[in-house]
Amino acid sequence: MGCSSCSTGKDGQPKGCKNNGTCGTDGCNKLTVFDWLSNMSLPNGERPFEYVEVRFKNSRKEFFKNSENLTLSIGDVVATQAQSGHDVGMVTLTGELVRVQMKRKKIDPAKEELPKIYRKATQKDIDIWQKCRNREEEIKKRSREIAIILKLEMKISDVEFQGDGSKATFYYTAEERVDFRQLIKDMAKAFGIRIEMRQIGYRQEAQRLGGIGSCGRELCCSTWLTDFRSVSTSAARYQQLSLNPQKLAGQCGKLKCCLNYELDVYLDALKDFPPQDTKLFTEKGLAFCQKTDIFKELLWFSYKDDPANWHVLSKDQVNEILEKNKKKDKVPSLEIYAADNIIEDKVVFENVVGQDSLTRFDRPKKKSNRNRNRNRKKNSNKNRKRNKSKNNA
């Protein structure tokens, strides 16, 4: 997803809203943490945290050590250390919040050595970087054609060039293990660069590519969601959602992550709730549960011999009947309990001011008496003139 108001300028930095990638409206702010400490100065004698967060293409972020003590701010384009050569990315977070993010992602700089930031990117670095970025779509298309020719069961979803253009990383998805040794040879020969293949899941693919969900908003995984918890069909059952895969599946083809958002609330509400397969024994017959409303704490039951007529009972009433059934006592009927739950329809709106009907303009207007009298005079004058003309003739 590209932000129209924050499109990339000639120097590689966002233009349009002039917020250096922190406007929070679209792809330029992908998975970015708002720096709420940016306007606060450090106490005397304190040095700024020497690590910064750098974002590369899409949602790939890494932490780098600012060993040269460069004055960096959000939106600066920097040249960073890579396995071979250098990479180019954009600074997305500086200061103490980087320490918090590293702790959250369980990265300890004391135990592991992190790569360094070489310098702020020069114009030459940015030109090479932009030239490589412009080649990505063409190379992705050609690599897919090569994979189809080799009959590989895989989908190449994205290509990311290293900042110096010496290496390209191909992200792909596949159901099973793929032998892509011949594919790497053919692509290295065709493109003249070093190739790295990296398999990602379908949720990670949706995170990188982005898109609009069925809710009308950008995908959670491409804007703020970082941990992908497993989603099972039981989450839909607890929330009483229809098990329709077309509605429950997201753009990645898996169950929507948002099914987990309210699951804990439903589980808390269902702790003391009768199960869905509850049966009630009455003197009138056996009754089955047809429908439940978790938050109103209501259940609808119908008799086995009369499934069309439903009787609404509260959660406490059902538990009371179940306690009696455990003692092998039958209640007379469901109607006795359902009579206490009859809700009268409340009048939402009542016309107490004497407002006119909305169809008052559709009724034809009645002619006034004045118009009738005028028409009568005109007709009488016309008749007199006709009679005079006949007599003269």
matplotlib code that plots the C-alpha trace (Angstrom):
import matplotlib.pyplot as plt

x = [0.0, 1.4, 0.4, -0.6, 0.1, 3.5, 4.8, 8.6, 10.6, 13.7, 15.9, 14.1, 12.4, 8.6, 7.1, 3.6, 2.6, 6.2, 5.9, 8.9, 7.0, 5.1, 1.8, 0.1, -2.2, -0.8, 2.1, 4.8, 3.8, 3.7, 4.1, 5.6, 5.6, 4.6, 7.5, 5.8, 9.2, 10.4, 9.6, 11.3, 15.0, 17.3, 18.4, 21.8, 24.7, 22.5, 23.6, 21.0, 20.4, 23.0, 20.7, 18.1, 15.3, 15.6, 12.8, 13.6, 11.1, 7.5, 7.5, 11.1, 12.7, 16.0, 18.0, 21.4, 24.1, 24.9, 28.6, 29.6, 27.3, 25.4, 22.6, 19.7, 15.9, 12.9, 12.8, 16.6, 17.9, 21.0, 23.5, 23.7, 25.9, 24.9, 26.4, 28.3, 28.2, 25.7, 22.0, 19.9, 16.9, 14.9, 15.1, 11.7, 12.5, 15.3, 15.9, 14.6, 11.6, 14.2, 15.3, 11.7, 11.2, 14.4, 13.3, 9.9, 11.4, 13.9, 17.0, 19.9, 22.7, 25.0, 24.8, 24.6, 26.5, 24.2, 25.2, 26.2, 25.1, 27.9, 26.7, 23.8, 23.0, 24.6, 22.9, 24.9, 23.6, 20.0, 20.3, 21.6, 18.9, 16.1, 17.4, 17.4, 13.8, 12.6, 13.9, 12.0, 8.6, 10.2, 12.5, 9.6, 7.6, 10.5, 11.3, 7.7, 7.9, 11.1, 9.4, 6.5, 8.8, 10.6, 7.1, 7.8, 4.9, 5.6, 4.5, 7.1, 5.3, 7.9, 11.4, 13.7, 17.0, 19.9, 20.7, 23.9, 22.2, 24.5, 21.9, 18.2, 16.0, 13.0, 10.1, 7.9, 5.1, 4.7, 2.6, 5.5, 9.3, 10.6, 13.9, 14.8, 18.5, 18.0, 15.8, 18.6, 21.1, 18.7, 17.9, 21.5, 22.4, 19.5, 19.8, 23.5, 23.1, 23.3, 20.1, 18.6, 15.4, 13.3, 10.1, 7.3, 3.9, 0.6, 0.0, 3.5, 2.8, -0.3, 1.7, 4.3, 1.9, -0.8, -4.4, -7.9, -9.9, -13.6, -14.1, -13.0, -9.7, -6.1, -5.1, -4.2, -1.1, 0.3, -0.4, 0.0, -0.2, 3.2, 2.4, 0.5, -1.4, -3.0, -6.8, -9.0, -12.6, -13.5, -13.1, -15.9, -18.1, -17.7, -18.8, -21.7, -20.5, -21.6, -18.8, -18.6, -15.0, -15.6, -16.6, -14.2, -11.0, -8.9, -6.9, -4.2, -6.6, -6.4, -8.9, -9.0, -6.8, -9.7, -11.6, -9.2, -9.9, -13.1, -12.7, -11.7, -14.8, -17.0, -15.1, -15.7, -19.4, -19.7, -18.1, -21.5, -23.6, -25.4, -23.9, -25.5, -26.7, -28.7, -31.9, -34.7, -37.2, -40.7, -44.1, -45.1, -42.1, -38.4, -37.1, -34.0, -31.9, -32.3, -30.6, -28.6, -27.8, -24.7, -24.7, -28.5, -28.2, -31.2, -31.8, -34.6, -36.0, -38.6, -40.3, -39.3, -42.9, -43.3, -40.0, -41.6, -42.6, -39.7, -39.8, -37.3, -35.7, -33.1, -29.8, -30.8, -34.1, -32.4, -29.8, -32.7, -34.5, -31.3, -30.9, -34.4, -33.7, -30.6, -32.9, -35.1, -37.8, -39.7, -41.0, -44.6, -43.8, -41.6, -44.5, -44.5, -41.0, -41.3, -44.2, -41.8, -39.6, -42.1, -40.8, -43.3, -42.5, -41.5, -42.6, -39.4, -41.1, -44.5, -45.9, -46.9, -46.2, -48.8, -46.4, -47.8, -47.6, -44.7, -47.1, -49.0, -47.5, -48.7, -52.4, -54.0, -54.9, -58.5, -59.7, -60.8, -64.3, -62.8, -61.6, -64.9, -66.8, -64.4, -64.9, -68.6, -68.5, -66.3, -68.7, -71.8, -70.1, -69.2, -72.8, -74.2, -71.9, -72.9, -76.6, -76.2, -74.4, -77.2, -79.9, -78.1, -77.7]
y = [0.0, 3.4, 6.6, 9.2, 12.1, 10.7, 9.4, 9.1, 12.1, 12.2, 11.9, 8.8, 10.6, 11.0, 14.0, 15.5, 15.7, 16.5, 14.3, 12.1, 8.9, 9.4, 10.7, 7.4, 7.3, 4.5, 2.4, 4.9, 4.2, 0.4, -1.1, 2.1, 3.0, 6.5, 8.3, 10.0, 10.9, 12.9, 16.3, 15.5, 16.3, 14.0, 14.7, 16.3, 13.9, 11.2, 10.0, 9.0, 5.3, 4.1, 1.8, 2.8, 1.0, 0.9, -0.1, -1.6, -2.6, -3.2, -4.4, -5.7, -3.9, -4.4, -2.8, -1.2, 0.3, 3.9, 3.5, 6.7, 8.8, 10.3, 12.7, 10.7, 11.4, 9.6, 9.6, 9.8, 7.5, 5.6, 3.1, 0.0, -3.0, -6.1, -9.6, -8.4, -4.8, -2.4, -1.9, 1.3, 1.8, 4.5, 5.3, 4.7, 5.0, 6.5, 7.1, 5.2, 3.6, 1.5, 0.0, -0.9, -2.4, -4.5, -5.8, -6.6, -8.6, -10.2, -8.8, -8.2, -6.1, -7.2, -10.9, -10.5, -8.2, -6.1, -4.6, -1.0, 2.1, 3.3, 6.8, 8.8, 7.8, 10.0, 11.0, 8.2, 5.6, 6.8, 6.8, 3.2, 2.2, 3.7, 2.1, -1.3, -0.7, 0.1, -3.3, -5.3, -5.6, -6.7, -9.3, -10.6, -11.2, -13.0, -15.1, -16.3, -17.3, -19.3, -21.1, -22.0, -23.4, -25.5, -26.7, -25.7, -25.7, -22.3, -18.7, -15.8, -13.0, -10.3, -9.3, -7.1, -5.7, -4.9, -1.2, -1.6, -3.8, -6.8, -9.2, -9.8, -11.7, -13.6, -14.2, -17.2, -19.3, -23.1, -25.9, -28.4, -28.4, -27.0, -27.9, -24.6, -25.2, -25.1, -22.0, -20.1, -21.0, -19.9, -16.6, -15.8, -16.3, -14.2, -11.3, -11.3, -10.9, -13.1, -14.8, -15.6, -17.5, -17.0, -18.9, -17.1, -18.0, -16.8, -14.4, -12.9, -12.6, -10.6, -8.5, -7.6, -6.9, -5.2, -4.6, -3.7, -6.1, -6.9, -4.2, -1.5, -0.7, -1.7, -5.2, -5.4, -7.4, -4.7, -1.8, -2.7, -6.5, -8.1, -11.5, -14.1, -16.3, -19.4, -19.0, -22.1, -22.7, -23.0, -19.3, -18.8, -21.4, -19.7, -16.4, -18.2, -17.3, -19.2, -21.5, -20.0, -20.1, -17.2, -14.9, -16.2, -16.3, -13.2, -12.2, -14.7, -17.6, -18.3, -17.6, -13.9, -12.7, -10.5, -13.7, -13.7, -10.1, -10.7, -14.4, -13.9, -11.8, -14.6, -17.3, -15.3, -15.0, -18.7, -19.9, -20.3, -20.7, -24.0, -25.8, -25.7, -29.3, -28.8, -30.9, -30.0, -32.6, -31.4, -33.0, -31.7, -33.3, -33.1, -29.7, -28.8, -25.6, -23.8, -20.5, -18.6, -14.9, -14.8, -11.2, -10.9, -14.3, -15.7, -19.2, -20.3, -23.8, -25.8, -29.1, -32.2, -32.6, -28.9, -27.5, -24.5, -22.8, -21.4, -20.3, -17.9, -18.6, -16.8, -18.4, -18.7, -20.4, -23.0, -23.7, -24.1, -26.6, -28.5, -28.8, -30.2, -32.6, -33.9, -34.8, -36.6, -34.0, -32.6, -29.1, -28.7, -26.8, -24.2, -21.8, -21.1, -19.9, -18.1, -16.0, -14.1, -13.2, -11.6, -8.2, -5.6, -3.6, -0.1, 2.8, 4.3, 7.4, 8.9, 11.9, 14.2, 17.5, 17.0, 16.7, 16.4, 13.2, 12.8, 12.1, 15.3, 16.7, 13.6, 14.5, 16.6, 20.1, 21.0, 23.9, 26.9, 28.5, 31.6, 29.6, 27.9, 31.3, 32.7, 29.7, 30.0, 33.7, 32.9, 30.2, 32.4, 35.2, 32.8, 31.5, 35.1, 36.0, 32.9, 33.6, 37.2, 36.1, 33.6, 36.3, 38.7, 36.0]
z = [0.0, -1.0, 0.6, -2.0, 0.3, 1.4, -1.9, -2.2, -3.5, -5.5, -2.5, -1.2, 1.6, 1.9, 0.4, 0.5, 4.2, 5.3, 8.3, 7.4, 7.4, 10.7, 9.5, 10.5, 7.4, 5.2, 4.1, 5.1, 8.7, 8.4, 11.9, 13.2, 16.9, 17.7, 19.4, 22.3, 23.8, 20.8, 22.4, 25.7, 26.4, 28.2, 31.8, 32.2, 31.8, 30.0, 26.6, 24.0, 23.5, 20.9, 19.0, 16.4, 14.5, 10.7, 8.3, 4.9, 2.3, 3.6, 7.2, 7.6, 10.6, 12.3, 15.1, 14.4, 16.6, 16.1, 16.8, 14.9, 17.2, 14.2, 14.9, 13.5, 13.5, 12.2, 8.4, 7.8, 5.1, 6.3, 5.0, 7.2, 7.6, 5.7, 5.4, 2.3, 1.1, 2.6, 2.8, 2.7, 5.0, 6.8, 10.5, 12.1, 15.9, 18.0, 21.7, 24.7, 22.9, 20.9, 24.3, 25.0, 21.6, 21.9, 25.3, 23.9, 21.0, 23.4, 21.8, 24.3, 22.8, 25.6, 24.5, 20.8, 18.5, 16.3, 12.9, 12.7, 10.9, 8.5, 7.6, 6.5, 2.9, 0.3, -3.0, -4.8, -2.3, -2.8, -6.6, -6.6, -4.1, -6.2, -9.4, -7.7, -6.4, -9.9, -11.1, -8.5, -10.3, -13.6, -11.9, -9.8, -13.0, -14.8, -11.7, -11.6, -15.3, -14.6, -11.6, -13.9, -16.6, -13.9, -12.7, -9.0, -6.6, -5.2, -5.4, -5.4, -3.7, -3.3, -4.2, -2.1, -3.3, -1.0, -1.0, -3.0, -5.6, -5.1, -3.7, -4.0, -1.5, -3.0, -0.6, -1.5, -0.1, -0.7, 0.8, 0.8, 0.6, -2.7, -4.4, -5.9, -6.6, -10.3, -9.9, -8.1, -10.9, -13.6, -11.8, -11.0, -14.7, -15.9, -13.4, -12.7, -8.9, -5.8, -4.9, -1.5, -1.1, 2.0, 2.7, 4.5, 5.7, 4.2, 7.0, 6.5, 2.8, 3.5, 6.0, 3.4, 0.5, 2.5, 1.4, 2.5, 4.6, 4.6, 7.3, 4.8, 6.7, 6.1, 7.2, 10.8, 10.0, 7.7, 10.1, 13.7, 14.4, 15.0, 16.7, 14.7, 17.1, 15.8, 15.0, 15.2, 14.2, 17.8, 18.1, 15.6, 17.4, 20.8, 19.2, 17.4, 13.9, 10.9, 9.8, 6.3, 5.0, 2.6, 5.5, 8.1, 5.9, 5.3, 2.3, 3.3, 3.0, 6.7, 9.4, 10.3, 13.1, 14.4, 15.5, 18.6, 19.6, 21.5, 22.2, 25.8, 26.5, 25.1, 27.1, 30.3, 29.6, 28.8, 32.1, 33.9, 30.8, 30.0, 27.0, 23.6, 23.7, 26.9, 27.2, 29.6, 30.9, 31.4, 32.0, 28.6, 26.8, 26.1, 25.1, 23.1, 23.0, 19.7, 20.2, 22.8, 23.4, 25.5, 26.5, 27.2, 29.0, 27.2, 25.7, 23.4, 23.8, 21.9, 22.5, 20.5, 19.2, 18.5, 17.2, 15.5, 18.8, 20.8, 24.4, 25.8, 29.2, 31.2, 32.1, 35.8, 34.9, 32.8, 35.5, 38.0, 35.7, 35.2, 39.0, 39.3, 36.4, 38.2, 41.1, 38.6, 39.0, 36.0, 35.8, 34.5, 31.3, 29.7, 29.4, 33.1, 33.0, 29.7, 30.9, 33.1, 30.2, 27.9, 26.9, 25.9, 22.8, 23.7, 21.6, 20.2, 18.7, 19.3, 17.5, 20.4, 18.7, 16.0, 13.1, 9.6, 7.6, 5.3, 2.5, 2.9, -0.4, -2.3, -1.8, -4.5, -3.5, -3.2, -5.3, -3.3, -3.5, -5.1, -8.0, -8.4, -8.4, -11.0, -13.2, -12.9, -13.9, -16.9, -18.1, -17.7, -19.7, -22.4, -22.6, -22.8, -25.7, -27.6, -27.1, -28.3, -31.4, -32.2, -31.8, -34.0, -36.7]

ax = plt.figure().add_subplot(projection="3d")
ax.plot(x, y, z, "-o")
ax.set_aspect("equal")
plt.show()
